Amino acid sequence: MDEAFRRQAEEWFERGRHDIETAQLIYEQYGYTDSIVYHIQQAIEKYLKGYLVLRGRKPQGHMSSMRSSITSRPSTTASAIF
């Protein structure tokens, strides 16, 4: 396996772990289930994208690279809710 693919997958996995840790903190401090569900869904998406990268597939969608997921603004769908 290409080292670059492995590194990119590890970045997705690390960001997924951050979402899980965030969900745990929110649960322990506030118990906001809507926020917990959001972060768990994000973690699942990031773990799936890491898996796809490991399998040699490029993730599709609005978060197809680590750079765009870090610097992008919320989607218009999310901003329309608020």
N, C-alpha and C positions, 0 to 999 in steps of 0.2 A: 504494500500500500504506500502511496505517495505520502511523504512526511507532511506536506502542506495540507492534504485532506485530513490527516490525523489531528493536526494542530487546529484546523478550523472546526472540526467536530468537538474537540475538547473545549473550545471557546463557547460553542453552543451549550455543551453540558454544564459548563461553569455558570453561564447566565441562567440556565434552568435551575441550578442549585440556588442561585440568588433569589429567584422567584419563590422557591419553596421556603427558604429561610425567612423571606419577607412575609409570606403567608403565616408562618408559625409565629412570628413576632406580633403580627396584627391580631391573631387569635388570642395569644397570651395577654396582650395589653388591652384589646378593645372588644374582641369577639365579633367583629364585623364580617358576617358570613359572605356578603356580596363581594367584599374586597378579597376575601380569602379565595373564593371561587375564581375570581379574575386572575389572581396570581398563579393558582394551580393550573388553570387553563393555559396561561402563558408558559409555564414550566413544561407542560406536556408538549406544546408546540415546539419549544426549543430543543427538547430531548429528541423529538421525532426528526427535526431538521438535522441534528447532529448525527442521528442514525443514518439518515439518507446520505449525508456527506460521506460517512464511513463506507457506505455501499456504492459510492461513486456517482451518486445522483445529485444534481444541483437543486436545492430547495426552491420552490416556486412561491410566489405571493409577495406581500408587502414587506416581508422581513427576509429577503433572500441573501443578505450579507450582514455581517456583524456591524460594519460601519453604518449602514442605513438604519439598523435597529437602534443604534446608540444616538444618532443625530436626527432622526426623523421626528416630525411633529405627530401628534395623535391623528388618527385617520379622521376623515370627515364624518364617518358614521359615529365615532365616539364623541366628537365635538358637537354633533347635532343633538345628542342625548342631553347634554348639559346646556 
